[in-house]
Amino acid sequence: MIALTFDDGPSEYTDRILNVLLEYDARATFCVIGNKVNLFPDVLKRTVAGGNEIACHTWSHPNLTNLSAAKVRAQIENTNNAVKEITGYQVKVLRPPYGKHNKTVRSICAEMDIVIAHWELDTRDWSSRNTNSVYNAIMKGVKNGYIILCHDLYETTAAAVEKAIPELIAKGYQLVTVSELLSFHKDGAAPGKVYNRVDPENIVTGK
């Protein structure tokens, strides 16, 4: 099992990723920016309808470790409320911008019953903007239980994922959401805790 994640959307390219996920009965987690969700309401609805997960990537993508507790809470709540208003979906995962978190962020997430998703594999798609580079990063770096960081902002990432998803499935990987992946953790998923992967020895099936 692996969890593909897509940050900084929704965007004009999100639909292409949703198309390939639907075609191969796969799922992913889309870590959305709150101030963008009203620009793409149909994409959000389609994301949820396809069994994918929506995670919070804050309202305006600040470094949360530089903010007061009240502002951290507002960044999360405003995003989650906007998502719920459009889709009815209750967000349960935070992807903090730049992967930055501190005790304040973790404690607020614990209070809000939200887990924090970091990543084990960074495709660096934001840097390369190159289809083959992103594809190779996924295929060469992937391992069981990994959370993989991508962005649905770039056409090159959509093209890389269209190529990678059928090959990952052919190799025997199940493509699941972050919450689905964590649901197989032998200790469960603890709100306020940071996860970048689930080690195979901690994966329990048949629960």
TIPA-664427 format. One line per 4 residues: number of its first residue (from 1); for each residue x, y, z of N, C-alpha, C, O. Coordinates in nm, 2 decimals. Example, Ala and Ser with C-alpha at 12.3 -4.5 7.8 and 13.67 -1.06 7.14 Angstrom:
REM TIPA-664427
1	1.32:-0.57:0.78:1.23:-0.45:0.78:1.32:-0.33:0.78:1.42:-0.33:0.85  1.28:-0.22:0.71:1.37:-0.11:0.71:1.29:0.00:0.79:1.34:0.11:0.80;
//
This chain:
REM TIPA-664427
1	0.08:-0.12:0.00:0.00:0.00:0.00:0.09:0.12:0.00:0.19:0.13:0.07  0.05:0.22:-0.08:0.11:0.35:-0.08:0.00:0.46:-0.09:-0.11:0.44:-0.13  0.04:0.58:-0.04:-0.05:0.69:-0.04:0.01:0.81:-0.13:0.10:0.87:-0.08  -0.04:0.83:-0.25:0.00:0.94:-0.32:-0.08:1.06:-0.27:-0.20:1.06:-0.24;
5	0.00:1.17:-0.25:-0.06:1.30:-0.21:-0.03:1.41:-0.30:0.08:1.41:-0.36  -0.13:1.50:-0.32:-0.11:1.61:-0.41:-0.14:1.74:-0.34:-0.26:1.77:-0.29  -0.04:1.83:-0.33:-0.05:1.95:-0.25:-0.08:2.07:-0.35:-0.06:2.07:-0.47  -0.14:2.18:-0.29:-0.15:2.31:-0.34:-0.26:2.33:-0.44:-0.27:2.44:-0.50;
9	-0.34:2.23:-0.46:-0.46:2.24:-0.55:-0.58:2.29:-0.47:-0.57:2.34:-0.36  -0.70:2.28:-0.54:-0.72:2.22:-0.67:-0.67:2.32:-0.78:-0.65:2.44:-0.76  -0.65:2.26:-0.90:-0.61:2.34:-1.02:-0.67:2.28:-1.14:-0.76:2.19:-1.14  -0.64:2.34:-1.25:-0.69:2.29:-1.38:-0.64:2.15:-1.42:-0.70:2.09:-1.51;
13	-0.54:2.10:-1.35:-0.49:1.97:-1.38:-0.54:1.86:-1.29:-0.51:1.74:-1.31  -0.61:1.90:-1.19:-0.66:1.80:-1.09:-0.75:1.69:-1.16:-0.74:1.58:-1.13  -0.83:1.74:-1.25:-0.92:1.64:-1.32:-0.84:1.53:-1.39:-0.89:1.42:-1.39  -0.73:1.56:-1.45:-0.65:1.46:-1.52:-0.61:1.35:-1.42:-0.61:1.23:-1.45;
17	-0.57:1.39:-1.30:-0.53:1.30:-1.20:-0.65:1.21:-1.15:-0.64:1.09:-1.13  -0.76:1.28:-1.13:-0.88:1.21:-1.09:-0.92:1.11:-1.20:-0.97:1.00:-1.17  -0.90:1.14:-1.33:-0.94:1.05:-1.44:-0.86:0.92:-1.43:-0.92:0.81:-1.44  -0.73:0.93:-1.41:-0.65:0.81:-1.41:-0.67:0.73:-1.28:-0.67:0.61:-1.28;
21	-0.70:0.80:-1.17:-0.73:0.72:-1.05:-0.86:0.65:-1.07:-0.87:0.53:-1.02  -0.96:0.71:-1.13:-1.09:0.64:-1.15:-1.07:0.52:-1.25:-1.13:0.42:-1.22  -0.99:0.54:-1.35:-0.97:0.44:-1.45:-0.92:0.31:-1.39:-0.95:0.20:-1.43  -0.82:0.33:-1.29:-0.76:0.21:-1.23:-0.81:0.18:-1.09:-0.74:0.11:-1.01;
25	-0.92:0.23:-1.05:-0.98:0.21:-0.92:-0.88:0.23:-0.81:-0.87:0.15:-0.72  -0.81:0.35:-0.82:-0.71:0.39:-0.72:-0.76:0.51:-0.65:-0.85:0.58:-0.70  -0.70:0.54:-0.53:-0.74:0.66:-0.46:-0.61:0.73:-0.42:-0.50:0.68:-0.41  -0.63:0.86:-0.39:-0.52:0.95:-0.34:-0.58:1.05:-0.25:-0.70:1.06:-0.22;
29	-0.48:1.13:-0.19:-0.52:1.24:-0.10:-0.48:1.37:-0.16:-0.37:1.39:-0.20  -0.58:1.46:-0.16:-0.56:1.59:-0.22:-0.56:1.70:-0.11:-0.66:1.72:-0.04  -0.44:1.76:-0.09:-0.42:1.85:0.02:-0.44:1.99:-0.03:-0.35:2.05:-0.10  -0.56:2.04:-0.01:-0.61:2.16:-0.08:-0.58:2.29:0.00:-0.57:2.29:0.12;
33	-0.56:2.40:-0.08:-0.55:2.53:-0.02:-0.69:2.59:-0.01:-0.76:2.59:-0.11  -0.72:2.64:0.11:-0.86:2.68:0.13:-0.90:2.79:0.04:-1.02:2.79:0.00  -0.82:2.89:0.01:-0.86:3.00:-0.07:-0.88:2.97:-0.21:-0.92:3.05:-0.30  -0.85:2.84:-0.25:-0.87:2.80:-0.39:-1.00:2.71:-0.41:-1.05:2.69:-0.52;
37	-1.05:2.66:-0.30:-1.16:2.56:-0.31:-1.28:2.61:-0.38:-1.35:2.54:-0.45  -1.32:2.74:-0.36:-1.44:2.80:-0.42:-1.42:2.82:-0.57:-1.52:2.85:-0.64  -1.29:2.82:-0.61:-1.27:2.83:-0.76:-1.29:2.70:-0.83:-1.32:2.71:-0.95  -1.29:2.59:-0.76:-1.30:2.46:-0.83:-1.40:2.37:-0.75:-1.36:2.26:-0.71;
41	-1.52:2.42:-0.73:-1.61:2.33:-0.64:-1.64:2.20:-0.71:-1.66:2.10:-0.64  -1.66:2.19:-0.84:-1.69:2.07:-0.91:-1.58:1.97:-0.89:-1.60:1.85:-0.88  -1.45:2.02:-0.90:-1.34:1.93:-0.88:-1.34:1.87:-0.74:-1.31:1.75:-0.72  -1.37:1.95:-0.64:-1.38:1.90:-0.50:-1.48:1.79:-0.49:-1.46:1.69:-0.43;
45	-1.60:1.82:-0.54:-1.71:1.72:-0.54:-1.67:1.59:-0.60:-1.70:1.48:-0.55  -1.60:1.60:-0.72:-1.56:1.48:-0.79:-1.45:1.41:-0.71:-1.45:1.28:-0.71  -1.37:1.48:-0.65:-1.26:1.42:-0.56:-1.32:1.33:-0.46:-1.28:1.21:-0.44  -1.42:1.38:-0.39:-1.49:1.30:-0.28:-1.57:1.19:-0.34:-1.57:1.08:-0.29;
49	-1.64:1.22:-0.45:-1.72:1.11:-0.51:-1.64:0.99:-0.56:-1.69:0.88:-0.56  -1.52:1.02:-0.59:-1.43:0.91:-0.64:-1.36:0.83:-0.53:-1.28:0.74:-0.55  -1.40:0.86:-0.40:-1.34:0.79:-0.29:-1.21:0.84:-0.24:-1.14:0.78:-0.16  -1.17:0.95:-0.30:-1.04:1.01:-0.26:-1.06:1.09:-0.13:-1.17:1.12:-0.09;
53	-0.94:1.13:-0.07:-0.95:1.21:0.05:-0.91:1.35:0.02:-0.82:1.38:-0.06  -0.97:1.44:0.10:-0.93:1.58:0.10:-0.87:1.61:0.23:-0.92:1.59:0.34  -0.74:1.66:0.22:-0.67:1.71:0.34:-0.66:1.86:0.34:-0.67:1.92:0.23  -0.63:1.91:0.45:-0.61:2.06:0.47:-0.47:2.09:0.45:-0.38:2.04:0.51;
57	-0.44:2.19:0.36:-0.31:2.24:0.34:-0.30:2.39:0.37:-0.23:2.47:0.32  -0.39:2.43:0.47:-0.41:2.56:0.52:-0.49:2.65:0.42:-0.51:2.62:0.30  -0.53:2.77:0.47:-0.60:2.86:0.39:-0.52:2.93:0.29:-0.56:2.95:0.17  -0.40:2.98:0.33:-0.31:3.06:0.24:-0.17:3.02:0.24:-0.08:3.10:0.20;
61	-0.14:2.89:0.28:0.00:2.84:0.27:0.11:2.91:0.35:0.22:2.93:0.29  0.08:2.95:0.47:0.19:3.01:0.55:0.27:2.90:0.62:0.23:2.78:0.63  0.39:2.94:0.67:0.46:2.85:0.76:0.40:2.86:0.90:0.40:2.96:0.96  0.33:2.75:0.93:0.25:2.75:1.06:0.33:2.78:1.18:0.28:2.83:1.28;
65	0.46:2.75:1.18:0.54:2.76:1.30:0.57:2.91:1.33:0.62:2.94:1.44  0.54:3.00:1.23:0.55:3.14:1.26:0.43:3.21:1.31:0.43:3.33:1.33  0.32:3.13:1.32:0.19:3.19:1.36:0.15:3.16:1.50:0.20:3.07:1.56  0.06:3.25:1.55:0.01:3.23:1.69:-0.09:3.11:1.68:-0.13:3.06:1.57;
69	-0.12:3.06:1.80:-0.21:2.94:1.80:-0.35:2.98:1.74:-0.40:2.90:1.67  -0.40:3.10:1.76:-0.52:3.14:1.71:-0.52:3.14:1.56:-0.62:3.10:1.49  -0.41:3.19:1.50:-0.40:3.20:1.36:-0.38:3.06:1.29:-0.43:3.03:1.18  -0.31:2.97:1.36:-0.30:2.83:1.31:-0.43:2.77:1.31:-0.47:2.71:1.21;
73	-0.51:2.79:1.41:-0.64:2.73:1.42:-0.73:2.78:1.31:-0.81:2.71:1.24  -0.72:2.92:1.28:-0.80:2.98:1.18:-0.77:2.93:1.04:-0.85:2.90:0.96  -0.64:2.91:1.01:-0.59:2.85:0.89:-0.65:2.72:0.86:-0.69:2.68:0.75  -0.66:2.64:0.96:-0.72:2.50:0.95:-0.87:2.50:0.94:-0.93:2.44:0.85;
77	-0.93:2.57:1.04:-1.08:2.57:1.04:-1.14:2.64:0.92:-1.24:2.58:0.87  -1.08:2.75:0.87:-1.14:2.81:0.76:-1.14:2.72:0.63:-1.23:2.72:0.55  -1.03:2.65:0.62:-1.02:2.56:0.51:-1.12:2.44:0.52:-1.19:2.41:0.42  -1.12:2.38:0.64:-1.20:2.27:0.66:-1.35:2.30:0.64:-1.43:2.22:0.59;
81	-1.39:2.42:0.69:-1.53:2.47:0.68:-1.56:2.49:0.53:-1.68:2.46:0.49  -1.47:2.55:0.45:-1.50:2.57:0.31:-1.52:2.44:0.24:-1.60:2.43:0.15  -1.43:2.34:0.27:-1.45:2.21:0.21:-1.58:2.14:0.24:-1.65:2.09:0.16  -1.62:2.15:0.37:-1.74:2.09:0.42:-1.86:2.16:0.35:-1.96:2.09:0.32;
85	-1.86:2.29:0.34:-1.97:2.36:0.28:-1.99:2.32:0.13:-2.11:2.31:0.09  -1.89:2.29:0.06:-1.90:2.25:-0.08:-1.94:2.10:-0.09:-2.02:2.06:-0.18  -1.88:2.02:-0.01:-1.88:1.87:-0.03:-1.95:1.80:0.08:-1.99:1.68:0.06  -1.97:1.86:0.20:-2.02:1.78:0.31:-1.91:1.70:0.38:-1.94:1.62:0.47;
89	-1.79:1.70:0.33:-1.68:1.62:0.37:-1.61:1.68:0.49:-1.58:1.80:0.50  -1.58:1.59:0.59:-1.51:1.63:0.72:-1.37:1.60:0.70:-1.33:1.48:0.70  -1.28:1.70:0.69:-1.14:1.68:0.68:-1.08:1.63:0.81:-1.11:1.68:0.92  -0.99:1.53:0.80:-0.93:1.47:0.92:-0.78:1.47:0.91:-0.71:1.41:1.00;
93	-0.72:1.53:0.80:-0.58:1.52:0.79:-0.53:1.66:0.75:-0.59:1.74:0.67  -0.41:1.70:0.81:-0.34:1.83:0.78:-0.21:1.79:0.71:-0.13:1.71:0.77  -0.18:1.86:0.60:-0.05:1.86:0.54:0.00:2.00:0.57:-0.03:2.09:0.49  0.09:2.02:0.66:0.14:2.16:0.69:0.23:2.21:0.58:0.31:2.13:0.53;
97	0.21:2.33:0.53:0.30:2.39:0.43:0.45:2.37:0.46:0.49:2.39:0.58  0.52:2.34:0.37:0.67:2.32:0.38:0.70:2.20:0.47:0.82:2.18:0.51  0.60:2.13:0.52:0.62:2.02:0.62:0.66:2.07:0.75:0.70:1.99:0.84  0.63:2.20:0.78:0.67:2.26:0.91:0.56:2.25:1.01:0.45:2.28:0.99;
101	0.60:2.20:1.13:0.51:2.19:1.24:0.59:2.21:1.37:0.71:2.19:1.37  0.52:2.24:1.48:0.58:2.26:1.61:0.48:2.21:1.71:0.37:2.16:1.68  0.51:2.23:1.84:0.42:2.18:1.94:0.28:2.24:1.94:0.18:2.17:1.96  0.28:2.37:1.90:0.15:2.44:1.89:0.06:2.38:1.78:-0.06:2.35:1.81;
105	0.12:2.35:1.67:0.05:2.29:1.55:0.00:2.15:1.59:-0.12:2.12:1.57  0.09:2.08:1.65:0.05:1.94:1.69:-0.06:1.93:1.79:-0.15:1.85:1.79  -0.05:2.02:1.89:-0.15:2.02:2.00:-0.29:2.07:1.95:-0.39:2.01:1.99  -0.29:2.17:1.86:-0.42:2.21:1.80:-0.48:2.10:1.71:-0.60:2.07:1.72;
109	-0.39:2.03:1.64:-0.44:1.91:1.56:-0.50:1.80:1.65:-0.60:1.74:1.62  -0.43:1.78:1.76:-0.48:1.68:1.86:-0.62:1.72:1.91:-0.71:1.64:1.92  -0.64:1.85:1.94:-0.77:1.90:1.99:-0.88:1.88:1.88:-0.99:1.86:1.91  -0.84:1.90:1.75:-0.93:1.90:1.64:-0.95:1.76:1.58:-1.02:1.75:1.48;
113	-0.89:1.66:1.64:-0.90:1.52:1.59:-0.85:1.51:1.45:-0.91:1.45:1.36  -0.73:1.57:1.43:-0.67:1.57:1.29:-0.53:1.51:1.30:-0.45:1.55:1.39  -0.49:1.42:1.21:-0.36:1.37:1.20:-0.28:1.46:1.11:-0.33:1.52:1.02  -0.15:1.45:1.12:-0.06:1.53:1.04:0.02:1.44:0.94:0.09:1.35:0.98;
117	0.00:1.47:0.81:0.07:1.38:0.71:0.19:1.46:0.66:0.18:1.56:0.59  0.31:1.40:0.69:0.43:1.44:0.62:0.45:1.36:0.50:0.35:1.31:0.44  0.57:1.33:0.46:0.59:1.24:0.34:0.73:1.17:0.36:0.82:1.22:0.43  0.74:1.05:0.30:0.86:0.98:0.30:0.94:0.99:0.16:1.06:0.99:0.16;
121	0.86:1.02:0.06:0.92:1.04:-0.08:0.87:1.17:-0.14:0.75:1.19:-0.16  0.97:1.26:-0.16:0.94:1.38:-0.23:0.98:1.37:-0.37:1.10:1.36:-0.40  0.88:1.39:-0.46:0.91:1.37:-0.60:0.98:1.50:-0.66:1.03:1.50:-0.77  0.98:1.61:-0.58:1.04:1.74:-0.62:0.98:1.78:-0.76:1.05:1.84:-0.84;
125	0.86:1.75:-0.78:0.79:1.79:-0.90:0.78:1.94:-0.92:0.78:1.99:-1.03  0.78:2.01:-0.81:0.77:2.16:-0.81:0.90:2.22:-0.86:0.90:2.33:-0.92  1.01:2.14:-0.84:1.14:2.19:-0.89:1.17:2.15:-1.03:1.22:2.23:-1.11  1.15:2.02:-1.06:1.19:1.98:-1.20:1.09:2.02:-1.31:1.13:2.05:-1.42;
129	0.96:2.02:-1.27:0.86:2.05:-1.37:0.88:1.96:-1.50:0.86:2.00:-1.61  0.93:1.84:-1.48:0.97:1.75:-1.59:0.89:1.61:-1.57:0.91:1.55:-1.46  0.82:1.57:-1.67:0.74:1.45:-1.66:0.83:1.33:-1.62:0.79:1.25:-1.53  0.93:1.31:-1.70:1.02:1.19:-1.67:1.08:1.19:-1.54:1.10:1.09:-1.47;
133	1.13:1.31:-1.49:1.19:1.32:-1.36:1.09:1.28:-1.25:1.13:1.21:-1.16  0.97:1.33:-1.26:0.87:1.30:-1.16:0.83:1.15:-1.16:0.82:1.08:-1.06  0.81:1.10:-1.29:0.78:0.95:-1.30:0.90:0.87:-1.24:0.87:0.77:-1.17  1.02:0.90:-1.27:1.13:0.82:-1.22:1.15:0.84:-1.07:1.18:0.74:-1.00;
137	1.12:0.95:-1.02:1.12:0.97:-0.87:1.02:0.88:-0.80:1.06:0.82:-0.70  0.90:0.87:-0.86:0.80:0.78:-0.80:0.85:0.63:-0.81:0.85:0.56:-0.71  0.88:0.59:-0.93:0.90:0.45:-0.96:1.03:0.40:-0.89:1.04:0.28:-0.85  1.13:0.48:-0.88:1.26:0.44:-0.82:1.26:0.45:-0.67:1.33:0.38:-0.60;
141	1.17:0.54:-0.62:1.18:0.57:-0.48:1.07:0.50:-0.40:1.08:0.49:-0.27  0.97:0.44:-0.46:0.85:0.39:-0.39:0.88:0.26:-0.31:0.96:0.18:-0.36  0.82:0.26:-0.19:0.83:0.14:-0.11:0.70:0.12:-0.04:0.62:0.22:-0.02  0.67:0.00:0.01:0.55:-0.03:0.08:0.53:0.06:0.20:0.62:0.08:0.28;
145	0.41:0.12:0.21:0.38:0.20:0.33:0.42:0.35:0.31:0.40:0.42:0.41  0.47:0.39:0.20:0.52:0.53:0.19:0.41:0.62:0.16:0.31:0.59:0.09  0.42:0.74:0.21:0.34:0.86:0.17:0.43:0.94:0.07:0.54:0.97:0.10  0.37:0.97:-0.05:0.45:1.03:-0.16:0.40:1.17:-0.18:0.28:1.19:-0.20;
149	0.49:1.26:-0.19:0.45:1.40:-0.21:0.46:1.44:-0.36:0.56:1.43:-0.42  0.34:1.49:-0.41:0.34:1.55:-0.55:0.25:1.68:-0.53:0.20:1.71:-0.42  0.24:1.75:-0.64:0.15:1.87:-0.65:0.07:1.86:-0.77:0.11:1.82:-0.88  -0.06:1.89:-0.76:-0.15:1.88:-0.87:-0.16:2.02:-0.94:-0.26:2.05:-1.00;
153	-0.05:2.10:-0.93:-0.05:2.23:-1.00:0.01:2.22:-1.14:0.00:2.32:-1.21  0.08:2.11:-1.17:0.16:2.11:-1.29:0.11:2.00:-1.39:0.08:1.89:-1.35  0.11:2.04:-1.51:0.07:1.95:-1.62:0.17:1.83:-1.62:0.14:1.72:-1.65  0.30:1.86:-1.60:0.40:1.76:-1.60:0.38:1.65:-1.49:0.40:1.53:-1.51;
157	0.33:1.69:-1.38:0.29:1.60:-1.27:0.18:1.51:-1.31:0.18:1.39:-1.29  0.07:1.57:-1.37:-0.04:1.49:-1.42:0.00:1.39:-1.52:-0.04:1.27:-1.52  0.09:1.43:-1.61:0.14:1.34:-1.71:0.22:1.22:-1.65:0.21:1.11:-1.69  0.30:1.26:-1.55:0.39:1.15:-1.48:0.30:1.05:-1.41:0.33:0.93:-1.41;
161	0.19:1.10:-1.35:0.10:1.02:-1.27:0.02:0.93:-1.36:0.00:0.81:-1.33  -0.02:0.98:-1.48:-0.09:0.90:-1.58:0.00:0.78:-1.62:-0.06:0.67:-1.65  0.13:0.80:-1.62:0.22:0.69:-1.66:0.25:0.60:-1.54:0.26:0.48:-1.56  0.26:0.66:-1.43:0.31:0.58:-1.31:0.20:0.49:-1.25:0.23:0.38:-1.21;
165	0.08:0.54:-1.24:-0.03:0.47:-1.17:-0.05:0.33:-1.22:-0.05:0.23:-1.15  -0.07:0.31:-1.36:-0.09:0.17:-1.40:0.03:0.08:-1.38:0.01:-0.04:-1.35  0.15:0.14:-1.38:0.27:0.06:-1.36:0.28:0.02:-1.21:0.32:-0.09:-1.17  0.25:0.11:-1.12:0.25:0.08:-0.98:0.15:-0.03:-0.95:0.18:-0.12:-0.87;
169	0.03:-0.02:-1.00:-0.07:-0.13:-0.98:-0.02:-0.26:-1.04:-0.04:-0.37:-0.98  0.04:-0.26:-1.15:0.10:-0.38:-1.21:0.20:-0.44:-1.12:0.22:-0.56:-1.13  0.27:-0.36:-1.05:0.38:-0.41:-0.95:0.32:-0.46:-0.82:0.39:-0.51:-0.74  0.18:-0.45:-0.81:0.12:-0.50:-0.69:0.08:-0.40:-0.58:0.04:-0.44:-0.48;
173	0.11:-0.27:-0.61:0.08:-0.17:-0.51:-0.07:-0.14:-0.51:-0.13:-0.13:-0.61  -0.13:-0.12:-0.39:-0.26:-0.07:-0.37:-0.24:0.08:-0.35:-0.17:0.12:-0.26  -0.31:0.16:-0.42:-0.31:0.31:-0.41:-0.42:0.35:-0.32:-0.54:0.35:-0.36  -0.39:0.40:-0.20:-0.49:0.43:-0.10:-0.48:0.57:-0.05:-0.38:0.64:-0.08;
177	-0.58:0.62:0.03:-0.56:0.75:0.09:-0.47:0.74:0.21:-0.44:0.64:0.26  -0.43:0.86:0.26:-0.35:0.86:0.38:-0.43:0.80:0.50:-0.37:0.72:0.57  -0.56:0.84:0.51:-0.64:0.78:0.62:-0.65:0.63:0.61:-0.65:0.56:0.71  -0.67:0.58:0.48:-0.68:0.44:0.46:-0.55:0.37:0.50:-0.55:0.26:0.57;
181	-0.44:0.43:0.46:-0.31:0.37:0.49:-0.29:0.36:0.64:-0.25:0.26:0.70  -0.32:0.47:0.71:-0.30:0.48:0.86:-0.40:0.39:0.93:-0.37:0.35:1.04  -0.51:0.36:0.87:-0.61:0.27:0.93:-0.55:0.13:0.95:-0.61:0.05:1.03  -0.45:0.09:0.88:-0.39:-0.04:0.89:-0.27:-0.04:0.98:-0.20:-0.14:1.00;
185	-0.24:0.08:1.05:-0.13:0.08:1.14:-0.17:0.01:1.27:-0.28:0.03:1.32  -0.09:-0.07:1.32:-0.12:-0.16:1.44:-0.16:-0.08:1.56:-0.24:-0.12:1.64  -0.11:0.04:1.57:-0.15:0.13:1.68:-0.25:0.23:1.65:-0.29:0.31:1.73  -0.31:0.22:1.53:-0.40:0.32:1.48:-0.34:0.46:1.45:-0.22:0.47:1.47;
189	-0.42:0.55:1.41:-0.37:0.69:1.38:-0.41:0.78:1.49:-0.52:0.80:1.53  -0.31:0.85:1.56:-0.33:0.93:1.67:-0.34:1.08:1.63:-0.25:1.13:1.56  -0.45:1.15:1.66:-0.46:1.29:1.62:-0.34:1.37:1.68:-0.30:1.35:1.80  -0.29:1.46:1.60:-0.18:1.54:1.65:-0.04:1.48:1.62:0.06:1.55:1.64;
193	-0.04:1.35:1.58:0.09:1.29:1.56:0.12:1.30:1.41:0.03:1.32:1.32  0.25:1.30:1.38:0.30:1.32:1.24:0.34:1.19:1.18:0.41:1.11:1.24  0.29:1.16:1.06:0.32:1.03:0.99:0.38:1.06:0.86:0.33:1.15:0.78  0.49:1.00:0.82:0.54:1.00:0.69:0.54:0.87:0.61:0.56:0.87:0.49;
197	0.51:0.77:0.69:0.50:0.63:0.63:0.44:0.54:0.73:0.42:0.58:0.85  0.40:0.42:0.69:0.37:0.31:0.78:0.46:0.20:0.75:0.45:0.14:0.64  0.55:0.17:0.84:0.65:0.06:0.82:0.57:-0.07:0.80:0.47:-0.10:0.87  0.62:-0.16:0.71:0.55:-0.28:0.68:0.52:-0.37:0.81:0.42:-0.43:0.82;
201	0.62:-0.36:0.90:0.60:-0.44:1.02:0.49:-0.39:1.11:0.44:-0.46:1.20  0.45:-0.26:1.09:0.34:-0.20:1.16:0.20:-0.21:1.09:0.10:-0.17:1.15  0.20:-0.27:0.97:0.08:-0.29:0.90:0.01:-0.41:0.94:0.06:-0.52:0.93  -0.12:-0.40:0.99:-0.20:-0.51:1.03:-0.32:-0.52:0.93:-0.39:-0.42:0.92;
205	-0.33:-0.63:0.87:-0.45:-0.65:0.78:-0.55:-0.74:0.84:-0.52:-0.81:0.94  -0.67:-0.74:0.79:-0.78:-0.83:0.84:-0.84:-0.78:0.97:-0.89:-0.86:1.05  -0.82:-0.65:1.00:-0.88:-0.59:1.12:-1.03:-0.59:1.11:-1.10:-0.55:1.21;
//
